[in-house]
Amino acid sequence: MREAREKQEPGLPRISLTLGHLYPDQLNLYGDRGNILTLQQRCRWRGINLRVVELGIGDALDPDAYDLLFIGGGQDRDQAPVAQDLYETKSIGLWASIEDDMPVLAVCGGYQLLAHYYRPASGPDLKGLGVFDAWTVHRGARAPRCIGDIALNWNGQTLVGFENHGGQTYLGTARPLGKVLKGFGNNTQDGTEGAIYRNAFGTYLHGSLLPKNPHFADYLIELAVKRSYGLHWRAGSGDFDGLSIANGTHTCEHTNGKTNASPQTWEEMNLAESDEAPGVIIDPIVKLLSLDDSLEWEAHCAILERLGLHSAANAVLRSR
Ligand code: GLN
């Protein structure tokens, strides 16, 4: 089944996305780079070309050049130069991207620097960008860290990963990503994990997060495709990989890496015609072709089992 995914016939222009990977040298703990590899592979399996651009200290962030962004986690000492550069070099581009609903995934140290501030174990506060109405305080070098496997409830589904942070994050008006089922999450008190602002997602889940949570990886890809290509569909133009749109109807002739009968990369997209402007397609439903994720769900359930969340693990296996 897996090798079948690789085969891709040449065809019409494919969908291309560009991911900006912020501070890969400073913020890359506990396999955070694995999130990039997962997004790349899951795109490739759907015939989507995902280009990755690394943005380091001093690199400007042009909001028009990217379709999604990623920032990983790091030690306190590595967060200091990143905080300064985020503020001085990337804040305008990052804010413009986020206010324009670009999907952003920020893990641990990166998540902390997208909130108002991070007070490290020692040294001055690190000013954040305030994207998430939240703040983080490290309890001090001697205080126990929040370390271990973690599982949370995200919109009725489970997310699993590994956390290791000294900082305790407190939410103001920011919506949490989810509720902790087992583990610490934002802090040791309120049972919340992560934060959401528009399509920006902050989380403490390392591990890395996306390989063991294929549903969340696909959610980010769908958000990016919908945001970056939705406009094309609205304008009723633009053939992608055999997808053509005319007057509210569409036909699909696609290639796929899977071995199922009908060649199709995208699942049926419900397109509705706008009353005001006939021919203008509104809000296409973007749904990626589902993949054989049995290995990913096995790894996901292994963490649920390790955390003693047996019924949650069974529910996941039954639903797949
Ligand atoms: N240095 C931060 C803390 O300890 C973030 C750690 C991380 O990114 N894993 O809380």
Residues whose N, C-alpha, C, O or C-beta is under 5 A from the ligand:
A	BS01	LIG	L29 G73 G74 Q75 D76 V107 C108 G109 N164 H165 G166 G167
